Amino acid sequence: MHTTSPPDPSPAPAPDSRLTLAALPPRAARLSLAVARFLTGPCGHDPAGATWIVALSGGPDSTALLAMAVVLAPRLGLANLVAAHLDHGLRPQSAAEVQAVQALCQGLGVSLHTCRTDVAALARESRTGLEDAGRQARYAFFSELRAASPNAWTLTGHQLNDLAEDQFMRLTRGAGWPALGGMPAVDPDRRILRPLLLTPRRAIDAFVAALKLRTLCDPSNTDPAFLRNRVRQTMLPAALAENPRYLGAAARLWQQARLDADFFATTLPPVPDPTRLSRSLLATAHPATRLRLYRRALAALGPGQALADGLFALDDAVNRRATGRIFQFPGGKAARITPEGLVFSRQPNGRPGRESPLTGLARGGNEADCEKSNMEAVPVNILTFGPNGSGKGTQGSLVKKKYNLAHIESGAIFREHIGGGTELGMKAKAFIDKGELVPDDITIPMILETLKAKGGNGWLLDGFPRNMVQAEKLWEALQKEGMKLDYVIEILLPREVAKNRIMGRRLCANDPNHPNNIFIDAIKPNGDVCRVCGGALKSRSDDLDEAAIGKRHDIYYDTKTGTLAAAYFYKDLAAKGLTKYIELNGEGTIDSIKETLLAQLD
């Protein structure tokens, strides 16, 4: 996917004479020393003999960081200092940006490693968003460079404004304490340092200006499609308007979070096996300690972020001694309450065994227990696919009722937003009134707002996406918002059967909800009268429009760009373990399809 160019084998030119600590302007020198103290003091980093790899985008933050590293290297006893730049291949000017960082490094006397990655292709291959794919590519590149040098660390330019934005993002995603404090300054597992984390952006800009350093501007930093940019443009300015010293408050929040994280880490009771917690330990531990014992146990089982709601529900069940109850957590993990205490486990294939992911009950529990336990379940999100006539709406309603999910239909979303006069609804109405399709950048935000507003206990989305592009955009949007997608359900039905089912539908004059279809034996009417009440039957005009049905099915059955292509996009994600995909034979009866579906969900 990418190649890495080695640093110029010729000796690096001497750094600019200004970049010694003694020659720096006083304010720039003080800032550099403060950064050094932060690294060696609160961060506990020992730079003597280390190799620093500065992640250099060319922006103000990374440029200032590199210049400070040049100034501090002799004082701190570094063994080596290099820079690393990844060309994401996303902008026409990326080659010129590489030349700019090369010139910067040459002027500073620093060797530069460069790498080019087709991030757009990587995003398509990994079925993830551009931002996430770029992050993966960068850190993979940095990891390769670190592996070539002993005691090597990657330094990134995250600063105090970034930290404040990160805290807002964690807050909106429901992070608990102390994770709410934001990103760490030191990541020993990935060997990452963030020396500027408590340095405000204005101080960095002043440093760059004082040294007359040239920097680059990344236009993606203003794109409102990314959550971080929306926080930067709206939430953080609002906080600063209320409290001009808000950045200082963010720094103090971070410091308190680090202290508390260390306190909890050092005071948690030691146990021989963190995935097995005794009844006596749980009975005497403070609730805050129990929650962290649960988190430690889940972390020991591998990746997968536990939601606070699930942990609180688990703790409540532990207190009630609900022996036999099982709770599922992301990453295929499960917690089972036993007479002896609590046991956490994870299956190698990512599935936690035979327990129900929707109810937290072992299979075989009765329906009353399922309904009772549903309030204790981790919210589950489902996406459904199926052609008109497949019974998708019927099965969706059954799943919604059984598991107390919000059944969200794309058509209803438009009606609610337009009827409610929302900003997005009015934008959509303007396109609809002109007979034009509503753009995805209006539709998807409407869907996300509805999912967040109504889907707190889980949701089932029906009617979107309708094509491959929408599928990719919806997945990217869910990832940006930190919203999981647990299941994708596809009801399989041959096109001719689907057409006949639509044309065979009949409406009862007494109750249109009475099921009647001349092509389905189980609900075939008695001649021209309703099979339920004997009322008169009629057909909807659009159900008999074969050409219109054909056009709708042309879109759905298109496996290259249409709705089936969208379904296959999620099927590929399931093959990578990013969601679960359920296929159902739609030619069965309503009850048989329901039984098969619920068995696979359970």
C-alpha positions as CSV (number, residue, x, y, z in Angstrom):
1,M,0.0,0.0,0.0
2,H,2.8,2.4,0.7
3,T,6.5,2.9,0.5
4,T,8.8,4.7,2.9
5,S,11.7,6.8,1.6
6,P,14.7,6.7,3.9
7,P,16.3,9.9,5.1
8,D,18.9,11.6,3.0
9,P,22.1,9.5,3.5
10,S,24.1,12.7,3.3
11,P,24.9,14.5,6.6
12,A,22.0,16.6,7.7
13,P,22.7,20.3,7.4
14,A,23.5,22.3,10.5
15,P,20.4,23.7,12.2
16,D,19.5,27.4,12.0
17,S,21.7,29.3,14.4
18,R,18.6,30.8,16.1
19,L,17.5,27.4,17.3
20,T,19.6,27.2,20.5
21,L,18.0,27.8,23.8
22,A,20.2,30.8,24.5
23,A,19.5,32.4,21.2
24,L,15.7,32.0,21.3
25,P,13.5,35.0,22.2
26,P,12.8,34.9,26.0
27,R,9.2,33.9,25.7
28,A,10.0,31.1,23.2
29,A,12.8,29.8,25.5
30,R,10.5,29.8,28.5
31,L,7.9,27.8,26.6
32,S,10.5,25.3,25.4
33,L,11.7,24.8,29.0
34,A,8.2,24.4,30.3
35,V,7.5,21.7,27.7
36,A,10.7,19.9,28.8
37,R,9.6,20.1,32.5
38,F,6.2,18.7,31.6
39,L,7.8,15.7,29.8
40,T,10.3,14.9,32.5
41,G,8.1,15.8,35.5
42,P,4.3,14.9,35.3
43,C,4.8,12.6,32.3
44,G,7.7,10.8,33.9
45,H,9.6,10.5,30.6
46,D,13.3,9.9,30.6
47,P,14.7,11.2,27.3
48,A,18.3,10.4,27.9
49,G,19.5,8.1,25.1
50,A,16.0,8.0,23.4
51,T,15.1,8.5,19.8
52,W,12.4,11.0,19.2
53,I,10.3,10.7,16.0
54,V,8.3,13.9,15.5
55,A,5.1,13.4,13.6
56,L,5.3,16.3,11.2
57,S,2.2,17.3,9.2
58,G,3.7,20.8,8.6
59,G,1.0,22.6,10.5
60,P,1.7,25.0,13.3
61,D,1.6,22.5,16.1
62,S,3.9,19.9,14.7
63,T,6.2,22.5,13.3
64,A,6.6,24.2,16.7
65,L,7.1,20.7,18.3
66,L,9.9,19.9,15.9
67,A,11.6,23.2,16.5
68,M,11.4,22.8,20.3
69,A,12.8,19.2,20.0
70,V,15.8,20.6,18.1
71,V,16.4,23.2,20.9
72,L,15.9,20.6,23.7
73,A,17.7,17.6,22.2
74,P,21.2,18.5,23.5
75,R,19.9,19.5,26.9
76,L,17.9,16.3,27.3
77,G,20.5,14.0,26.0
78,L,18.6,12.5,23.1
79,A,20.4,9.8,21.1
80,N,18.6,10.8,17.8
81,L,15.9,13.2,16.5
82,V,14.1,12.6,13.2
83,A,10.8,13.7,11.7
84,A,8.2,11.6,9.9
85,H,5.6,12.8,7.4
86,L,2.8,10.8,5.9
87,D,1.4,11.9,2.5
88,H,-2.3,10.8,2.6
89,G,-2.7,11.2,-1.1
90,L,-6.0,13.0,-0.7
91,R,-5.2,16.5,-2.0
92,P,-3.6,17.7,-5.3
93,Q,-1.2,19.8,-3.3
94,S,0.1,16.9,-1.2
95,A,3.4,16.6,-3.2
96,A,4.0,20.3,-2.6
97,E,3.4,19.8,1.1
98,V,6.0,17.0,1.2
99,Q,8.5,19.5,-0.4
100,A,7.6,22.1,2.2
101,V,8.3,19.8,5.2
102,Q,11.5,18.6,3.5
103,A,12.6,22.2,3.3
104,L,11.7,22.8,6.9
105,C,13.7,19.8,8.1
106,Q,16.6,20.7,6.0
107,G,16.7,24.2,7.6
108,L,16.4,22.7,11.1
109,G,19.1,20.0,10.4
110,V,16.7,17.1,11.0
111,S,16.5,13.9,8.9
112,L,13.0,13.3,7.5
113,H,11.2,10.0,6.8
114,T,8.4,10.3,4.3
115,C,5.7,7.8,3.3
116,R,2.8,8.0,0.8
117,T,-0.4,6.0,1.4
118,D,-3.6,6.0,-0.6
119,V,-5.8,6.6,2.4
120,A,-9.0,6.7,0.2
121,A,-8.2,3.2,-1.0
122,L,-7.4,2.1,2.5
123,A,-10.7,3.5,3.7
124,R,-12.6,1.5,1.0
125,E,-10.7,-1.7,1.8
126,S,-11.2,-1.5,5.5
127,R,-14.7,-0.1,5.2
128,T,-14.0,2.8,7.5
129,G,-14.0,6.6,7.3
130,L,-11.2,8.7,5.8
131,E,-10.3,10.2,9.2
132,D,-10.0,6.7,10.8
133,A,-8.1,5.3,7.8
134,G,-5.7,8.2,7.9
135,R,-5.1,7.7,11.6
136,Q,-4.5,4.0,11.1
137,A,-2.0,4.7,8.3
138,R,-0.1,7.3,10.3
139,Y,0.3,5.2,13.4
140,A,1.3,2.1,11.3
141,F,4.0,4.2,9.7
142,F,5.3,5.5,13.0
143,S,5.3,2.0,14.4
144,E,7.5,0.9,11.5
145,L,10.0,3.7,12.2
146,R,10.1,3.0,16.0
147,A,10.8,-0.7,15.3
148,A,14.0,0.3,13.6
149,S,15.5,2.2,16.6
150,P,15.9,1.2,20.2
151,N,14.1,3.3,22.8
152,A,12.2,5.2,20.2
153,W,9.1,7.3,20.9
154,T,6.7,9.1,18.5
155,L,5.9,12.7,19.4
156,T,2.6,14.2,18.3
157,G,1.6,17.9,18.3
158,H,-1.7,17.6,20.2
159,Q,-2.1,20.7,22.3
160,L,-4.4,22.1,25.0
161,N,-7.2,23.2,22.5
162,D,-7.1,19.7,21.1
163,L,-7.4,18.3,24.6
164,A,-10.4,20.5,25.3
165,E,-12.1,19.3,22.1
166,D,-11.3,15.7,23.0
167,Q,-13.0,16.2,26.4
168,F,-16.1,17.6,24.6
169,M,-16.2,14.6,22.2
170,R,-15.8,12.1,25.1
171,L,-18.6,13.9,26.9
172,T,-21.0,13.7,24.0
173,R,-20.2,10.0,23.6
174,G,-20.9,9.3,27.2
175,A,-17.4,8.6,28.6
176,G,-17.1,7.9,32.3
177,W,-14.6,9.1,34.8
178,P,-11.6,9.4,34.6
179,A,-11.7,8.8,30.8
180,L,-13.6,12.1,30.5
181,G,-10.3,13.9,31.3
182,G,-9.1,13.3,27.7
183,M,-6.2,11.7,25.9
184,P,-3.1,10.8,27.9
185,A,0.2,12.7,27.5
186,V,2.1,9.5,27.6
187,D,1.0,6.2,25.9
188,P,3.5,3.6,27.0
189,D,1.9,0.8,25.1
190,R,2.2,2.6,21.7
191,R,5.2,4.6,22.9
192,I,3.6,8.0,22.1
193,L,4.4,11.3,23.7
194,R,2.2,14.5,23.5
195,P,4.6,17.1,24.9
196,L,2.3,20.1,24.0
197,L,-0.8,18.7,25.6
198,L,-1.1,21.5,28.2
199,T,0.2,24.2,25.9
200,P,-2.6,26.5,24.4
201,R,-2.8,27.1,20.7
202,R,-2.2,30.8,21.1
203,A,1.2,30.1,22.7
204,I,2.2,27.8,19.9
205,D,1.2,30.4,17.3
206,A,3.2,33.0,19.1
207,F,6.2,30.6,19.1
208,V,6.0,29.9,15.4
209,A,5.6,33.6,14.6
210,A,8.6,34.5,16.8
211,L,10.8,32.0,15.0
212,K,9.4,33.0,11.6
213,L,8.6,29.3,10.8
214,R,6.6,28.6,7.7
215,T,3.6,26.3,8.3
216,L,0.9,24.5,6.2
217,C,-2.8,24.7,6.5
218,D,-4.9,21.5,6.2
219,P,-8.4,22.4,4.7
220,S,-9.9,19.2,6.3
221,N,-9.5,20.9,9.7
222,T,-12.5,23.1,8.8
223,D,-14.7,20.4,7.2
224,P,-17.9,20.2,9.4
225,A,-18.4,16.6,8.3
226,F,-16.0,15.6,11.1
227,L,-17.2,15.7,14.7
228,R,-13.9,17.3,15.9
229,N,-14.3,20.2,13.6
230,R,-17.9,20.8,14.7
231,V,-16.7,20.8,18.3
232,R,-13.9,23.2,17.3
233,Q,-16.2,25.6,15.5
234,T,-19.2,25.6,17.9
235,M,-18.9,23.9,21.3
236,L,-15.4,25.1,22.3
237,P,-16.0,28.8,21.2
238,A,-19.3,28.7,23.2
239,A,-17.4,27.5,26.3
240,L,-14.8,30.1,25.9
241,A,-17.4,32.8,25.5
242,E,-18.9,31.7,28.9
243,N,-15.6,31.3,30.6
244,P,-12.5,32.9,28.9
245,R,-10.3,30.8,31.1
246,Y,-12.0,27.6,30.0
247,L,-8.7,26.1,28.6
248,G,-7.2,26.3,32.1
249,A,-10.2,24.5,33.4
250,A,-9.7,21.8,30.8
251,A,-6.1,21.4,31.9
252,R,-7.1,21.1,35.5
253,L,-9.8,18.5,34.6
254,W,-7.1,16.5,32.8
255,Q,-4.7,16.7,35.8
256,Q,-7.4,15.5,38.2
257,A,-8.4,12.7,35.9
258,R,-4.8,11.5,35.7
259,L,-4.5,11.5,39.5
260,D,-7.7,9.6,39.9
261,A,-6.8,7.1,37.2
262,D,-3.5,6.4,39.0
263,F,-5.3,6.2,42.3
264,F,-7.9,3.7,41.0
265,A,-5.1,1.6,39.3
266,T,-3.0,1.4,42.4
267,T,-5.8,0.8,44.9
268,L,-8.0,-1.8,43.1
269,P,-7.9,-5.0,45.1
270,P,-5.4,-7.5,43.6
271,V,-6.9,-10.8,42.5
272,P,-5.3,-14.0,41.1
273,D,-7.6,-13.8,38.0
274,P,-9.2,-10.4,37.2
275,T,-11.9,-12.2,35.2
276,R,-13.2,-14.1,38.3
277,L,-14.6,-11.9,41.1
278,S,-15.6,-13.5,44.4
279,R,-19.0,-12.9,46.1
280,S,-17.2,-11.7,49.2
281,L,-15.0,-9.2,47.3
282,L,-18.0,-7.7,45.5
283,A,-20.1,-7.6,48.7
284,T,-17.5,-5.5,50.6
285,A,-16.3,-3.2,47.7
286,H,-17.6,0.3,47.2
287,P,-19.7,0.7,44.0
288,A,-17.0,2.8,42.4
289,T,-14.5,0.0,43.1
290,R,-16.9,-2.6,41.7
291,L,-17.4,-0.8,38.5
292,R,-13.6,-0.5,38.0
293,L,-13.2,-4.2,38.8
294,Y,-15.7,-4.9,36.0
295,R,-13.8,-2.7,33.6
296,R,-10.5,-4.3,34.5
297,A,-12.0,-7.7,33.9
298,L,-13.4,-6.7,30.5
299,A,-10.1,-5.0,29.5
300,A,-8.2,-8.2,30.3
301,L,-10.3,-10.0,27.7
302,G,-9.2,-7.8,24.8
303,P,-10.7,-4.9,22.7
304,G,-14.2,-3.7,23.1
305,Q,-15.5,-0.6,25.0
306,A,-18.0,-1.3,27.7
307,L,-20.9,1.1,28.0
308,A,-21.7,2.6,31.4
309,D,-25.4,1.6,31.1
310,G,-24.3,-2.1,30.8
311,L,-22.0,-1.8,33.8
312,F,-24.6,-0.2,36.0
313,A,-27.1,-2.8,35.0
314,L,-24.6,-5.5,35.8
315,D,-23.9,-4.0,39.2
316,D,-27.5,-3.8,40.1
317,A,-28.0,-7.5,39.2
318,V,-24.9,-8.4,41.3
319,N,-26.4,-6.6,44.3
320,R,-29.7,-8.4,43.8
321,R,-27.8,-11.7,43.5
322,A,-29.5,-12.5,40.2
323,T,-27.7,-15.8,39.9
324,G,-27.6,-17.2,36.3
325,R,-28.1,-13.8,34.7
326,I,-25.7,-13.1,31.8
327,F,-24.7,-9.7,30.4
328,Q,-23.1,-9.2,27.0
329,F,-20.5,-6.5,26.3
330,P,-18.8,-5.3,23.1
331,G,-16.0,-7.5,21.7
332,G,-17.9,-10.7,22.3
333,K,-17.5,-10.6,26.0
334,A,-19.9,-11.7,28.7
335,A,-20.4,-11.6,32.4
336,R,-22.2,-14.4,34.2
337,I,-23.5,-14.1,37.8
338,T,-22.8,-17.4,39.6
339,P,-23.4,-18.5,43.2
340,E,-19.7,-17.8,43.9
341,G,-19.6,-14.4,42.3
342,L,-19.0,-13.1,38.8
343,V,-17.2,-14.7,35.9
344,F,-16.2,-12.8,32.7
345,S,-15.5,-14.7,29.5
346,R,-14.9,-14.2,25.7
347,Q,-15.3,-16.7,22.9
348,P,-12.4,-16.8,20.3
349,N,-14.9,-16.1,17.5
350,G,-16.1,-12.9,19.3
351,R,-19.4,-14.5,20.4
352,P,-19.9,-14.8,24.2
353,G,-21.5,-18.2,24.0
354,R,-25.2,-19.1,24.0
355,E,-26.5,-16.1,25.9
356,S,-28.8,-13.6,24.3
357,P,-27.1,-10.4,23.1
358,L,-30.4,-8.6,23.3
359,T,-31.7,-9.7,26.7
360,G,-28.6,-10.8,28.6
361,L,-30.3,-14.1,29.4
362,A,-29.1,-17.6,28.7
363,R,-31.2,-19.4,26.0
364,G,-34.1,-21.2,27.5
365,G,-35.2,-18.4,29.7
366,N,-39.0,-17.9,29.6
367,E,-40.6,-14.9,27.8
368,A,-41.4,-13.1,31.0
369,D,-37.8,-13.3,32.1
370,C,-36.8,-11.9,28.7
371,E,-39.1,-9.0,29.0
372,K,-38.0,-8.3,32.5
373,S,-34.3,-8.5,31.6
374,N,-34.7,-6.2,28.6
375,M,-34.2,-3.1,30.8
376,E,-30.9,-4.6,31.9
377,A,-29.6,-5.2,28.3
378,V,-27.0,-3.3,26.5
379,P,-28.8,-1.3,23.8
380,V,-28.7,-3.1,20.4
381,N,-28.9,-1.4,17.0
382,I,-30.2,-3.2,13.9
383,L,-30.3,-2.4,10.2
384,T,-32.7,-4.2,7.9
385,F,-32.8,-5.0,4.1
386,G,-35.4,-6.6,2.0
387,P,-37.3,-5.9,-1.2
388,N,-40.9,-4.6,-1.2
389,G,-43.1,-7.7,-0.6
390,S,-40.5,-9.5,1.6
391,G,-42.3,-8.9,4.9
392,K,-39.5,-6.8,6.2
393,G,-41.8,-4.4,7.9
394,T,-43.7,-7.2,9.6
395,Q,-40.6,-8.9,10.9
396,G,-39.2,-5.5,12.0
397,S,-42.3,-4.8,14.0
398,L,-42.0,-8.2,15.7
399,V,-38.4,-7.6,16.7
400,K,-39.2,-4.1,17.9
401,K,-42.0,-5.3,20.1
402,K,-40.0,-8.2,21.6
403,Y,-36.9,-6.2,22.4
404,N,-38.3,-2.8,23.0
405,L,-36.4,-1.1,20.2
406,A,-37.3,2.1,18.4
407,H,-38.5,1.1,14.9
408,I,-37.3,4.0,12.7
409,E,-38.4,4.2,9.1
410,S,-36.7,6.6,6.7
411,G,-39.9,7.9,5.3
412,A,-41.3,8.7,8.8
413,I,-38.1,10.6,9.5
414,F,-38.7,12.9,6.6
415,R,-42.3,13.4,7.6
416,E,-41.4,14.3,11.2
417,H,-38.7,16.7,10.2
418,I,-40.7,18.4,7.6
419,G,-43.9,18.5,9.7
420,G,-41.9,19.8,12.7
421,G,-40.3,22.5,10.6
422,T,-36.7,21.6,11.6
423,E,-33.8,23.2,9.8
424,L,-32.9,19.9,8.1
425,G,-36.6,19.3,7.4
426,M,-37.0,22.6,5.6
427,K,-33.8,22.0,3.6
428,A,-35.2,18.6,2.6
429,K,-38.6,20.1,1.7
430,A,-37.0,22.6,-0.7
431,F,-35.6,19.7,-2.7
432,I,-38.8,17.6,-2.6
433,D,-40.8,20.6,-3.7
434,K,-38.6,20.9,-6.8
435,G,-39.0,17.2,-7.5
436,E,-35.4,16.5,-6.7
437,L,-33.8,13.8,-4.5
438,V,-32.8,15.0,-1.0
439,P,-28.9,15.0,-0.8
440,D,-27.3,12.5,1.6
441,D,-25.7,15.3,3.5
442,I,-29.2,16.3,4.6
443,T,-30.7,12.8,4.9
444,I,-28.0,11.2,7.0
445,P,-27.8,14.0,9.7
446,M,-31.7,13.7,10.0
447,I,-31.3,9.9,10.5
448,L,-28.6,10.4,13.1
449,E,-30.6,13.0,15.0
450,T,-33.5,10.6,15.1
451,L,-31.4,7.6,16.2
452,K,-29.9,9.6,19.0
453,A,-33.3,11.1,20.1
454,K,-35.3,7.9,20.0
455,G,-32.8,5.0,20.1
456,G,-31.4,5.3,23.6
457,N,-32.6,1.7,24.3
458,G,-31.6,0.5,20.8
459,W,-33.0,1.0,17.4
460,L,-34.1,-0.8,14.2
461,L,-33.6,1.3,11.0
462,D,-35.7,0.4,8.0
463,G,-35.6,1.9,4.5
464,F,-32.1,3.3,4.4
465,P,-29.5,3.1,2.9
466,R,-30.8,2.5,-0.6
467,N,-27.5,2.3,-2.5
468,M,-23.8,1.6,-2.0
469,V,-22.8,5.3,-1.6
470,Q,-25.4,5.8,1.1
471,A,-24.2,2.6,2.9
472,E,-20.6,3.8,3.0
473,K,-21.7,7.3,4.2
474,L,-24.0,5.9,6.9
475,W,-21.3,3.6,8.2
476,E,-18.8,6.4,8.3
477,A,-21.3,8.7,10.1
478,L,-22.1,6.0,12.7
479,Q,-18.4,5.6,13.3
480,K,-17.8,9.3,13.7
481,E,-20.7,9.6,16.2
482,G,-19.4,6.5,18.1
483,M,-22.7,4.6,17.4
484,K,-22.4,0.8,17.0
485,L,-24.2,-1.4,14.5
486,D,-24.8,-4.8,16.1
487,Y,-26.9,-6.6,13.4
488,V,-27.7,-6.3,9.7
489,I,-30.7,-8.4,8.7
490,E,-31.4,-9.3,5.0
491,I,-34.6,-11.0,3.9
492,L,-33.9,-12.9,0.7
493,L,-36.7,-13.2,-1.8
494,P,-36.6,-13.9,-5.6
495,R,-37.6,-10.9,-7.6
496,E,-40.6,-12.5,-9.3
497,V,-42.0,-13.7,-5.9
498,A,-41.6,-10.2,-4.5
499,K,-43.5,-8.7,-7.4
500,N,-46.3,-11.3,-7.1
501,R,-46.6,-10.6,-3.4
502,I,-47.0,-6.8,-4.0
503,M,-49.6,-7.3,-6.7
504,G,-51.4,-9.9,-4.6
505,R,-51.9,-7.6,-1.6
506,R,-55.6,-6.8,-0.8
507,L,-56.9,-4.2,1.7
508,C,-59.9,-4.9,4.0
509,A,-62.5,-2.2,4.0
510,N,-63.0,-2.7,7.7
511,D,-59.4,-2.9,8.8
512,P,-56.4,-2.4,6.4
513,N,-54.2,-4.2,9.0
514,H,-56.0,-7.5,8.3
515,P,-53.5,-9.6,6.3
516,N,-54.8,-10.7,2.9
517,N,-52.7,-11.8,-0.1
518,I,-53.9,-13.9,-3.0
519,F,-50.4,-15.3,-3.6
520,I,-49.6,-16.3,0.0
521,D,-51.4,-19.5,1.1
522,A,-51.2,-18.6,4.8
523,I,-53.2,-15.4,4.4
524,K,-55.1,-16.1,1.2
525,P,-58.5,-14.5,1.3
526,N,-61.8,-16.3,0.9
527,G,-62.6,-15.2,-2.6
528,D,-63.3,-11.4,-2.6
529,V,-63.8,-11.0,1.1
530,C,-61.4,-10.6,4.0
531,R,-60.1,-13.9,5.6
532,V,-60.4,-12.3,9.1
533,C,-63.7,-10.4,9.2
534,G,-65.4,-11.0,5.8
535,G,-65.2,-7.4,4.8
536,A,-64.9,-6.2,1.2
537,L,-61.4,-6.3,-0.3
538,K,-59.8,-3.8,-2.7
539,S,-56.3,-3.3,-4.2
540,R,-54.1,-0.2,-4.0
541,S,-53.5,1.3,-7.4
542,D,-49.7,1.4,-7.0
543,D,-49.7,-2.3,-6.0
544,L,-51.0,-3.1,-9.5
545,D,-48.6,-0.8,-11.4
546,E,-46.2,-3.4,-12.7
547,A,-43.9,-0.8,-14.3
548,A,-43.5,1.1,-11.0
549,I,-42.8,-2.1,-9.1
550,G,-40.2,-3.0,-11.7
551,K,-38.4,0.4,-11.2
552,R,-38.3,0.0,-7.5
553,H,-37.0,-3.5,-7.8
554,D,-34.4,-2.4,-10.4
555,I,-32.9,-0.2,-7.6
556,Y,-33.2,-2.9,-4.9
557,Y,-31.8,-5.9,-6.8
558,D,-28.8,-3.9,-8.3
559,T,-25.8,-5.7,-6.9
560,K,-23.3,-3.2,-8.2
561,T,-24.5,0.2,-6.9
562,G,-28.1,-0.4,-5.7
563,T,-29.6,-1.6,-2.4
564,L,-28.3,-5.1,-2.6
565,A,-24.8,-3.6,-3.1
566,A,-25.4,-1.7,0.1
567,A,-26.4,-4.9,1.9
568,Y,-23.3,-6.6,0.6
569,F,-21.2,-3.7,1.9
570,Y,-22.4,-4.6,5.4
571,K,-21.9,-8.3,4.8
572,D,-18.3,-7.6,4.0
573,L,-18.0,-5.6,7.3
574,A,-19.5,-8.7,9.1
575,A,-16.8,-10.9,7.6
576,K,-14.3,-8.6,9.2
577,G,-16.0,-8.9,12.6
578,L,-17.3,-5.3,12.6
579,T,-21.0,-6.3,12.8
580,K,-23.1,-9.4,12.5
581,Y,-25.1,-10.3,9.3
582,I,-28.3,-12.4,9.3
583,E,-29.8,-13.8,6.1
584,L,-33.4,-15.1,6.1
585,N,-35.3,-17.0,3.5
586,G,-38.3,-14.7,2.9
587,E,-40.4,-17.5,1.2
588,G,-41.3,-19.0,4.5
589,T,-44.3,-18.2,6.7
590,I,-44.4,-15.1,8.9
591,D,-44.0,-17.4,12.0
592,S,-41.2,-19.5,10.6
593,I,-39.2,-16.5,9.5
594,K,-39.8,-14.9,13.0
595,E,-38.6,-18.1,14.7
596,T,-35.5,-18.3,12.6
597,L,-34.7,-14.6,13.1
598,L,-35.2,-14.6,16.9
599,A,-33.1,-17.7,17.2
600,Q,-30.2,-16.0,15.4
601,L,-30.6,-12.8,17.4
602,D,-30.8,-14.9,20.6
